[in-house]
Amino acid sequence: MTTVLAENVRVFGVEGNSDELDEPIKAVFADVAFVKKHNLMSLNSINWSRVLVQMAHHFFAYFQCMPSLDLHPLPAVEVVVPTGAAGNLAAGCIAQKMGLPIHLVAAVNCNDIIHRTVQRGDFSLSETVKPTLASAMDIQVPYNMERIFWLLSGSDSQMTRGLMEQFERTQSVSLPEELQSKLSAAVTSESVSDEAIMQTMARCWQENQSLLCPHTAVAVSYHYQQMLRQTPSPPRCCLAPASAAKFPEAVVAAGLSPETPMEILALEGKETRCTPMRKSDDWTVMLRDTIENMGRQWRATS
């Protein structure tokens, strides 16, 4: 991204984690007048349209796993979702509500707030975000869980709002028993260590000559564990969110050789531009000022 030099694009390099970056973005979008003035939108799963698009992944996965749709009733498929902010998981829950016969597995790394929530209703922060090989999933505040709570509670906005306000105040919520029961019925979960990620990447390459990204490996690790347990299960699909080429350090850690596409190698010689966001900076002010400046430039040339 840092090689994009177009005047209508600004790239920031954050000295922090995903949760810390979400805070200034949330603050900017909470200013309704500012959002309307600049026609702001987000392309991550803060934006509802991202979740809508991800719903198609679950239908496509189901159709790929079913040799025939002439069976009645349609059999179930287990979809394993590498999970960070839980946007794709929320999409799967909506697909379930639409009648798609899938069972969801939230596969997380050692930042396991979703795993604890599914298993025992413990929606609470750990002391720190732990850096892992599956870095895009190093998240402690999975904001799409709010959507899942609302969906599974029967659209109970008041209860959902109460849960999320308590979470913001205390950083800890115990789900009501009925909601936790519905969540655990809709979703299974598994927490996967870095060691398991590396073992999975190595095994998948050895057995299939398929190079997994570390996030995909979190899902495939669950699959390997289920194979070892030899428990009966429906057909299973593991969602693959990224290319291994984006994570050469994880590939090397797994004892494998990165396969870097020519398109990525070509980026190495290009000019870059990136504005650092240091911990001592006010990130919300930086975002607002940048948006204001870009807005003025656009209006001056339009």
HELIX and SHEET records of a PDB file:
HELIX    1   1 SER A   18  ALA A   30  1                                  13    
HELIX    2   2 VAL A   32  HIS A   38  1                                   7    
HELIX    3   3 TRP A   48  CYS A   65  1                                  18    
HELIX    4   4 GLY A   87  LYS A   97  1                                  11    
HELIX    5   5 ILE A  113  ARG A  120  1                                   8    
HELIX    6   6 SER A  135  MET A  137  5                                   3    
HELIX    7   7 MET A  145  LEU A  152  1                                   8    
HELIX    8   8 SER A  157  THR A  170  1                                  14    
HELIX    9   9 GLU A  177  ALA A  186  1                                  10    
HELIX   10  10 ASP A  194  ASN A  208  1                                  15    
HELIX   11  11 PRO A  214  ARG A  229  1                                  16    
HELIX   12  12 ALA A  244  LYS A  246  5                                   3    
HELIX   13  13 PRO A  248  ALA A  253  1                                   6    
HELIX   14  14 MET A  262  LEU A  265  1                                   4    
HELIX   15  15 ALA A  266  GLY A  269  5                                   4    
HELIX   16  16 TRP A  283  THR A  301  1                                  19    
SHEET    1   A 2 PHE A  12  VAL A  14  0                                        
SHEET    2   A 2 THR A 275  MET A 277  1                                        
SHEET    1   B 4 VAL A 187  SER A 191  0                                        
SHEET    2   B 4 ILE A 102  VAL A 108  1                                        
SHEET    3   B 4 VAL A  77  PRO A  82  1                                        
SHEET    4   B 4 ARG A 236  CYS A 238  1                                        
SHEET    1   C 2 ASP A 122  SER A 124  0                                        
SHEET    2   C 2 SER A 172  SER A 174 -1                                        
END                                                                             
